Amino acid sequence: MSKQHYSTTLKAIHWGTLLLVIAAFLSIEFREFYEKGTETRELFKFVHFQIGGLLLLLTIARLVIRKVQGVPDMVSMPKWQTAVAHGVHIALYACLIAMPILGVLTLVFAGKDTTVLGMEMQGWVAANKDFAHDLEEIHESIGEAFMWIIFLHAAGALVHHFVQKDDTLVKMKFSGR
C-alpha cells in the first residue's frame, strides 16, 4: 500500500515538535537574561525541562504511530539523496530522544530537586557534580548539532519543493499544494 501523505496525526506531531523545539531553545536561552537564583530564571529552566519531557514522549509516540500507520514512500531520487535523507531523519530522532534523557540525567547527577511532567527527578543516584557537568556539556553540544540537522532537514524539504518540484514537502503539509 502506497500512501500519498502523512496522516493528520503525524503531521500534527511533526509541526508540534518543531514548535516545541523552538520553545525549548528559546526558554533556555531567555534564562540567560536573568540572574541566577531569580524566580524568572528558574521558571524558564522549568519550562525547558517540561518541554524536553514532552518532546521525549511525543517522539516515542511518533515512532510508534509511524510503525503502526506507515508513512508515504520517498519520492524517486538518487541513492545518495536517499542515504542523506535517511541519515538526517535518524539524526533528528536520535537528538529528540538523547537530549531529554541527557537533560534528566544532568539534573539527577547534579542532585537538583526538580519535577519533569509530574515525576520527581532526584535521589535516583548519588550526586556527582563533575559527571553532571560532563553530561550537560554533551547535552549542549548535541543541541548545537541538532540545530544544524534541523537546518539540513528544512533545506532539503525546500530544495525538493522549489528546485526538484516533487511532493516531498506536500506530504507533510496540512493542505494540498
Secondary structure, DSSP 8 states (H G I E B T S, - for coil): ---SS--HHHHHHHHHHHHHHHHHHHHHHHGGGS-TT-HHHHHHHHHHHHHHHHHHHHHHHHHHHHHHH---------HHHHHHHHHHHHHHHHHHHHHHHHHHHHHHHHT---EETTEE-SSSS---HHHHHHHHHHHHHHHHHHHHHHHHHHHHHHIIIIIS--STTGGGSSS--
